[in-house]
Amino acid sequence: MREQIPNIITVIRILSILPICWLLWRESYALALALLVLAGLSDALDGFLARRYSWFTRLGAMLDPVADKLFVMAVFIVFGLKGHLPWWLIVLVIGRDVLIVLGAIVYRLVTGSLDMRPLIISKINTGLQIFLLATTLLHIALFPLPNWFNLGLQWGVAVTTVLSGAAYVLLWSRYAWRKGES
């Protein structure tokens, strides 16, 4: 049962998405920021517990990245609806995730297996996405940041999003091709 503790923490993080988005929508930024910090700490905690005590489960391996993606996409959408981030960027970020999920499904159907390991460009992209969301919240709630900084970060997210999506497509295509030859 103890090995399920990280999964329970992850489920609580998933359940926190709706209230955080509602608070952002209502412009209750201080409380939203507090919950976002708690969600970030819970992400670190569940990962620490899983590694420290070897509480790894197949469910946890699927739930944790799903929680992260749901979180990021939900906050991107709220910031888009509120006019704090451009829609072209939101479509690009969500489109990449949809492409990866569909690619994973097709890969699994074609090869009969799927071993998902994040690429370094994907980790950089996720880190930049989270940094963009954090700085956007900082910009609208507490401290206006220079326009060049916001635009530069948005373009950094856009470039790494495209590179990450392309890397997954190329990598999985190569794996599927090799598997088809054997």
C-alpha positions in Angstrom: 0.0 0.0 0.0 2.9 2.4 0.8 4.0 2.3 -2.9 0.7 4.0 -3.7 1.5 7.1 -1.7 3.2 8.9 -4.7 0.1 8.0 -6.9 -2.2 9.4 -4.3 -0.2 12.7 -4.2 -0.3 12.8 -8.0 -4.1 12.3 -8.0 -4.5 15.1 -5.5 -2.3 17.3 -7.9 -4.7 16.4 -10.8 -7.7 17.3 -8.7 -6.1 20.7 -7.8 -6.1 21.7 -11.5 -9.7 22.8 -11.5 -9.6 25.1 -8.4 -6.3 26.6 -9.6 -7.8 27.4 -13.0 -10.9 28.8 -11.4 -8.8 31.1 -9.1 -6.7 32.2 -12.1 -10.0 32.9 -14.0 -11.3 34.9 -11.1 -8.0 36.8 -10.8 -7.4 35.5 -7.3 -3.7 35.4 -8.1 -2.3 35.2 -4.5 -4.3 32.1 -3.7 -3.7 30.6 -7.2 0.0 31.2 -6.7 0.0 29.5 -3.3 -1.8 26.4 -4.8 0.5 26.4 -7.7 3.5 26.3 -5.4 1.9 23.5 -3.4 1.2 21.6 -6.6 4.8 22.0 -7.7 6.0 20.8 -4.3 3.7 17.8 -4.5 5.2 16.9 -7.9 8.7 17.0 -6.3 7.5 15.1 -3.3 5.9 12.2 -5.2 9.0 11.9 -7.4 11.3 11.9 -4.3 9.2 9.3 -2.5 9.1 7.0 -5.6 12.9 7.3 -6.1 13.9 7.2 -2.4 11.8 4.2 -1.4 11.5 2.5 -4.9 7.8 3.0 -4.8 7.5 2.8 -8.6 4.3 1.6 -10.2 3.1 1.4 -13.8 0.2 3.6 -12.8 2.6 6.2 -11.4 4.7 6.1 -14.5 1.6 7.0 -16.5 -0.1 9.3 -14.0 2.8 11.7 -13.3 3.4 12.9 -16.8 -0.3 13.0 -17.5 -0.8 15.2 -14.4 2.0 17.5 -15.6 0.6 17.8 -19.1 -3.0 18.4 -17.9 -1.7 21.1 -15.5 0.3 22.9 -18.1 -2.4 22.7 -20.8 -5.1 23.9 -18.4 -3.2 26.9 -17.3 -2.1 27.7 -20.9 -5.8 27.7 -21.9 -6.9 29.9 -19.0 -4.1 32.4 -19.8 -5.1 32.3 -23.4 -8.8 32.9 -22.6 -7.8 35.8 -20.4 -5.6 37.3 -23.1 -2.3 36.8 -21.3 -0.8 34.4 -23.8 -1.2 34.3 -27.6 -3.4 31.7 -29.1 -0.9 30.6 -31.7 1.4 29.5 -28.9 -1.4 27.6 -27.0 -2.4 25.8 -30.2 1.3 24.9 -30.8 1.8 23.6 -27.3 -1.4 21.6 -27.2 -0.9 20.4 -30.8 2.5 19.0 -29.9 1.0 17.0 -27.0 -1.8 15.7 -29.1 0.7 14.7 -31.8 2.9 12.9 -29.2 -0.1 11.0 -27.8 -1.4 10.0 -31.2 2.1 9.0 -32.2 2.4 6.9 -29.1 -0.9 5.2 -29.9 0.1 4.5 -33.5 3.5 3.3 -32.4 2.0 0.9 -29.9 -0.5 -0.5 -32.5 2.3 -1.0 -35.1 5.0 -2.4 -32.9 3.0 -3.9 -30.0 5.1 -2.1 -27.4 5.8 1.3 -26.1 8.6 2.4 -23.8 8.2 6.1 -23.2 11.2 8.0 -22.0 11.3 11.8 -22.2 14.0 13.3 -24.5 16.2 16.0 -23.2 14.6 18.6 -25.6 11.2 17.6 -24.2 12.5 18.2 -20.7 13.8 21.6 -21.7 10.5 22.4 -23.4 8.5 21.4 -20.3 10.8 23.4 -18.1 10.4 26.5 -20.4 6.6 26.0 -20.5 6.4 26.0 -16.7 8.8 28.9 -16.5 6.6 30.8 -19.0 3.5 30.1 -17.0 5.2 31.2 -13.7 6.5 34.4 -15.2 3.2 35.1 -16.9 1.5 34.8 -13.4 4.2 37.0 -12.0 3.7 39.6 -14.8 0.0 39.9 -14.4 -0.2 39.5 -10.6 2.8 41.2 -9.0 5.5 42.7 -11.2 5.1 43.7 -14.9 8.0 42.3 -16.8 9.5 43.9 -20.0 7.7 43.0 -23.2 11.0 41.8 -24.8 11.4 39.2 -22.0 7.8 37.9 -22.3 8.1 37.7 -26.1 11.5 36.0 -26.0 10.3 33.4 -23.5 7.2 32.8 -25.7 9.4 32.3 -28.7 11.7 30.0 -26.7 8.8 27.8 -25.8 7.6 27.8 -29.4 11.0 26.8 -30.8 11.5 24.0 -28.2 7.9 22.8 -28.8 8.5 22.4 -32.5 11.9 20.8 -31.9 10.5 18.4 -29.3 7.6 17.4 -31.4 9.8 16.8 -34.5 12.3 14.8 -32.4 9.6 12.4 -31.2 8.2 11.9 -34.7 11.6 11.2 -36.1 12.7 8.9 -33.2 9.5 6.9 -33.2 9.5 6.6 -36.9 13.1 5.3 -36.8 12.2 2.8 -34.1 9.1 1.6 -35.9 11.1 1.2 -39.2 13.8 -0.8 -37.4 11.2 -3.0 -35.7 9.5 -3.6 -39.1 12.8 -4.7 -40.6 13.4 -7.3 -37.9 
